[in-house]
Amino acid sequence: MTKTRKGRQARKPAPHPSPLSTLRPRLDRLFGDPALAEQAAQAVKADLDASLGGLEPAGFLPVLLKAAAAAPPPVQAQLNRVVPEWLSDRGLAAPLLTLLQGRRIAADDEALARAWLQAAGVEPPEVRLQAPASQFYRAFGYSGASQGFLIILWYTDDRRRRVRGITFLIDFNPPWDGALKDCEVFPQRSPQEAIERFVDYWKSQLGIVPEPLGPAEAKARLLKSLEANRRQDIRLPRDVVRARDLLLGQVLSLPDLPGAAPFTAADFDRLASSGQSAEEISHFEHAVGRRVRVSDGKEVLIIGADDLDDFDDEE
């Protein structure tokens, strides 16, 4: 504390927040403007220079990834076109590669970092399918007459106090016939909170009791659905593709059942880039109706299926 001329103590001025500490709100404001999607590439680069100038790449690149991933879709598309060239122009591709190799990019953002690097002409390291088995926490599955799901949870810290997870929606009606229809990645929570929020919900709200699964059985069920996507020629849903690195690193690294055929990153990438759009099929189901296979094996079209919940029409 310092003293004034009258002898009174005056407070020291509060320290100014560092530019890095205020970077995320500034980027959110910048990327939240729909007009950015229509700006010329040079104008977008100038905005990035103005927002990130004077900051260390190791500090701002993870924040940039987070903010870009949260931007409206048109702005995301523009950033995905401009940022790789900007990274190359400013010599920032190498620092981003270093962060990725050092596992200093959040798991949710690794896929975007890889996409930017590839577009910038830098080949990122391949995701290793060798996650320690000790990271597996629990898995659950359910298969109804029409719909099913698979939930896989894993530890995110060595002390086993936090877990993340992913749930896959599986549709057994045509044209899916067991293919993956959607997925949702869970944020980090305590193990107890994760079970209450993402597993017990099914029983409390819908009367569905998920079946506990071991790691190899959970992986086998996922591979069965991936095979259905291939067989039915249905491209992997966008959310599944966005979760690529999590699937390869935490799910497809789980042990196999005896005799299981190997599944590689290249297999995933083929499923992610070929076949009919899963989103187009889902749009048809909500806009027109669903194809359903009834007890005698015939298919019928249920009009107005948008009024039905995925797990409300099991009969």
C-alpha positions in Angstrom: 0.0 0.0 0.0 1.2 3.6 -0.6 0.4 6.8 1.3 -1.2 9.9 -0.1 -0.1 13.5 0.9 -2.8 13.6 3.6 -1.5 10.4 5.1 -4.3 8.2 4.0 -3.4 4.9 2.4 -4.3 4.5 -1.3 -4.8 1.2 -3.0 -2.4 0.1 -5.6 -4.0 0.1 -9.1 -5.3 -3.3 -10.1 -3.1 -5.0 -12.6 -4.3 -5.0 -16.2 -5.4 -8.4 -17.4 -2.9 -9.9 -19.8 -3.9 -9.9 -23.5 -3.9 -13.7 -23.3 -6.4 -13.8 -20.4 -8.9 -11.7 -22.5 -8.2 -13.4 -25.8 -11.1 -15.9 -25.8 -13.8 -13.2 -25.3 -12.2 -11.1 -28.0 -12.1 -13.9 -30.4 -15.6 -14.9 -29.6 -16.8 -11.4 -30.4 -14.8 -11.4 -33.6 -16.0 -14.8 -34.8 -19.5 -14.2 -33.6 -20.0 -11.6 -36.3 -21.7 -13.2 -39.3 -20.1 -10.7 -41.6 -16.7 -12.4 -41.1 -18.0 -15.2 -43.3 -18.2 -12.8 -46.3 -14.9 -11.0 -45.7 -12.0 -11.3 -48.1 -9.2 -13.6 -46.9 -6.8 -10.7 -46.4 -9.3 -9.0 -44.2 -9.7 -12.1 -42.0 -5.9 -12.4 -41.8 -5.6 -8.8 -40.8 -8.2 -9.4 -38.0 -6.2 -12.4 -36.8 -3.0 -10.4 -36.8 -4.6 -7.6 -34.8 -6.1 -10.0 -32.3 -3.0 -12.2 -31.8 -0.1 -9.8 -32.4 2.4 -9.9 -29.6 1.3 -13.2 -28.1 3.2 -16.4 -28.0 2.0 -19.1 -30.4 2.0 -21.7 -27.6 -0.4 -19.6 -25.7 -2.8 -18.4 -28.4 -3.0 -21.3 -30.7 -5.1 -23.5 -28.3 -7.4 -20.6 -27.6 -7.8 -19.9 -31.4 -8.8 -23.5 -31.9 -11.4 -23.4 -29.1 -12.9 -20.1 -30.4 -13.0 -21.3 -34.0 -14.8 -24.5 -33.0 -17.4 -22.5 -31.2 -18.0 -20.1 -34.1 -21.2 -20.2 -36.2 -21.0 -22.7 -39.1 -20.6 -20.1 -41.9 -17.7 -18.4 -39.9 -16.2 -21.8 -39.2 -16.2 -22.6 -42.9 -14.5 -19.3 -43.7 -11.9 -19.8 -41.0 -11.2 -23.3 -42.3 -10.4 -21.8 -45.6 -8.3 -18.9 -44.4 -6.5 -20.0 -41.2 -4.4 -22.7 -42.8 -3.0 -20.2 -45.3 -2.5 -17.7 -42.5 -0.7 -20.3 -40.4 1.7 -21.0 -43.3 2.2 -17.3 -44.1 3.0 -16.4 -40.5 5.3 -19.4 -39.8 2.8 -20.8 -37.3 2.2 -24.3 -38.8 5.4 -25.6 -37.1 4.4 -24.4 -33.6 1.0 -25.9 -34.0 2.5 -29.2 -35.0 4.8 -29.1 -32.0 1.8 -28.5 -29.7 -0.1 -31.4 -31.3 2.9 -33.7 -31.0 3.3 -32.7 -27.4 -0.3 -33.4 -26.6 -0.8 -29.8 -25.6 -4.0 -29.4 -27.7 -7.3 -30.4 -26.0 -8.6 -33.7 -27.3 -11.7 -32.0 -28.6 -9.6 -29.7 -30.8 -7.1 -32.2 -32.1 -9.2 -33.0 -35.2 -9.4 -29.3 -36.2 -5.7 -28.8 -35.6 -5.0 -31.8 -37.9 -7.3 -30.4 -40.5 -5.6 -27.0 -40.5 -2.2 -28.5 -40.7 -3.1 -30.8 -43.6 -4.6 -27.8 -45.4 -1.4 -25.9 -44.7 0.6 -28.6 -46.3 1.9 -30.1 -43.1 1.2 -33.8 -42.4 0.3 -34.2 -38.7 1.3 -37.3 -36.8 -1.0 -40.2 -37.1 -3.2 -40.9 -34.1 -1.8 -43.9 -32.2 -4.3 -46.7 -31.4 -2.4 -47.6 -28.2 -4.1 -45.9 -25.4 -3.4 -47.6 -22.0 -6.1 -50.0 -21.1 -6.2 -48.5 -17.6 -7.9 -45.4 -19.1 -11.1 -47.4 -19.7 -13.7 -46.7 -17.0 -17.1 -48.3 -17.9 -19.3 -49.0 -21.0 -23.0 -49.7 -21.4 -25.2 -50.7 -24.3 -28.8 -51.1 -25.3 -30.5 -52.7 -28.3 -34.2 -52.2 -28.8 -36.5 -53.1 -31.6 -35.8 -49.9 -33.5 -33.0 -48.0 -31.7 -30.0 -48.7 -29.6 -27.0 -46.9 -28.1 -23.5 -47.5 -26.9 -21.8 -45.5 -24.1 -18.1 -45.7 -23.4 -16.4 -43.7 -20.6 -12.7 -43.3 -19.9 -10.5 -41.6 -17.3 -8.8 -38.4 -18.2 -6.4 -38.1 -15.3 -3.9 -40.4 -13.6 -5.7 -40.0 -10.3 -8.9 -41.2 -11.8 -11.0 -38.4 -10.5 -12.4 -37.2 -13.9 -13.9 -39.1 -16.9 -15.1 -38.3 -20.3 -17.2 -40.3 -22.6 -19.1 -40.7 -25.8 -22.5 -42.2 -26.7 -23.4 -43.6 -30.1 -26.9 -43.7 -31.4 -27.6 -46.9 -33.5 -30.7 -47.3 -35.7 -31.9 -50.8 -36.6 -34.6 -49.7 -39.0 -33.9 -49.4 -42.8 -31.9 -48.0 -44.4 -29.5 -48.0 -41.3 -29.9 -51.7 -40.3 -27.5 -51.2 -37.3 -25.4 -48.3 -38.6 -24.2 -45.4 -36.5 -26.7 -42.6 -36.8 -25.2 -40.0 -34.5 -22.9 -39.5 -31.5 -22.4 -37.1 -28.6 -19.1 -36.4 -26.7 -19.5 -35.9 -23.0 -17.6 -33.2 -21.1 -15.4 -34.1 -18.2 -17.1 -34.9 -15.0 -16.5 -37.0 -11.9 -17.2 -40.7 -12.5 -20.3 -40.6 -10.3 -21.7 -37.5 -12.0 -21.0 -39.0 -15.4 -23.0 -42.2 -14.5 -25.9 -40.2 -13.1 -26.1 -37.8 -16.0 -25.4 -40.1 -19.0 -26.3 -43.6 -17.9 -28.9 -43.4 -15.1 -30.9 -40.9 -17.2 -32.1 -43.7 -19.5 -33.8 -45.6 -16.6 -35.2 -42.5 -14.8 -36.6 -40.8 -17.9 -37.3 -43.6 -20.4 -37.4 -46.8 -18.3 -34.5 -48.3 -20.3 -31.8 -50.1 -18.3 -28.4 -50.1 -20.1 -26.4 -53.3 -20.1 -22.9 -53.1 -18.6 -20.2 -54.0 -21.1 -16.5 -54.9 -20.8 -14.0 -53.0 -23.0 -13.6 -55.7 -25.6 -17.4 -56.2 -25.9 -18.0 -52.5 -26.2 -15.4 -52.2 -29.0 -17.0 -55.2 -30.8 -20.4 -53.5 -30.7 -18.9 -50.3 -32.2 -17.1 -52.3 -34.9 -20.4 -54.1 -35.7 -22.1 -50.7 -36.3 -19.2 -49.4 -38.3 -19.5 -52.5 -40.5 -23.2 -51.7 -41.0 -22.3 -48.2 -42.2 -20.0 -49.8 -44.8 -22.5 -52.5 -45.8 -25.4 -50.0 -46.1 -23.1 -47.4 -47.9 -23.9 -44.7 -45.3 -21.2 -42.2 -44.6 -20.3 -41.7 -41.0 -22.3 -38.8 -39.4 -20.5 -35.5 -39.1 -20.4 -35.6 -35.3 -18.7 -39.0 -35.5 -16.1 -37.7 -37.9 -15.5 -34.7 -35.7 -14.8 -37.2 -32.8 -12.3 -39.1 -35.0 -9.3 -38.6 -32.7 -11.2 -39.6 -29.6 -12.5 -42.7 -31.3 -9.1 -43.8 -32.5 -7.3 -42.9 -29.3 -9.8 -44.0 -26.6 -12.3 -46.4 -28.2 -10.8 -48.2 -31.1 -7.6 -48.7 -29.0 -9.6 -51.0 -26.6 -8.8 -54.7 -26.7 -10.4 -56.9 -29.4 -12.5 -60.0 -28.8 -10.7 -63.2 -30.1 -10.8 -63.4 -33.9 -11.8 -59.8 -34.4 -10.7 -58.3 -37.7 -8.4 -55.3 -37.3 -9.8 -51.8 -37.8 -7.4 -49.0 -38.7 -7.5 -45.2 -39.0 -7.5 -45.7 -42.8 -10.7 -47.8 -42.5 -12.3 -45.0 -40.5 -11.3 -42.3 -43.0 -12.8 -44.3 -45.8 -16.1 -44.6 -44.0 -15.9 -40.8 -43.3 -15.6 -39.9 -46.9 -17.8 -42.3 -48.9 -21.5 -43.3 -49.0 -24.8 -41.5 -48.7 -25.0 -38.7 -46.2 -26.3 -39.8 -42.8 -27.6 -36.2 -42.3 -29.7 -36.4 -45.5 -31.3 -39.7 -44.4 -32.1 -38.2 -41.0 -33.5 -35.1 -42.6 -35.8 -37.2 -44.8 -37.0 -39.1 -41.7 -37.9 -35.8 -39.9 -39.3 -34.0 -42.9 -41.2 -36.9 -44.5 -41.2 -40.1 -42.5 -39.3 -43.1 -41.3 -39.0 -46.5 -42.9 -39.8 -49.2 -40.3 -39.5 -53.0 -40.5 -42.6 -54.6 -38.9 -42.9 -58.1 -37.4 -43.5 -59.9 -40.6 -40.4 -58.4 -42.2 -42.1 -55.9 -44.4 -41.1 -52.3 -44.5 -43.6 -49.5 -43.9 -43.2 -45.7 -44.0 -44.4 -43.9 -40.9 -45.5 -40.4 -42.0 -44.9 -37.5 -39.6 -42.1 -39.3 -37.7 -40.7 -35.9 -36.6 -43.3 -36.1 -33.8 -41.7 -39.3 -32.5 -38.7 -39.6 -30.2 -36.1 -42.1 -31.2 -37.0 -44.4 -28.2 -40.7 -43.8 -28.2 -41.7 -46.1 -31.1 -40.1 -49.4 -30.0 -43.2 -51.4 -30.7 
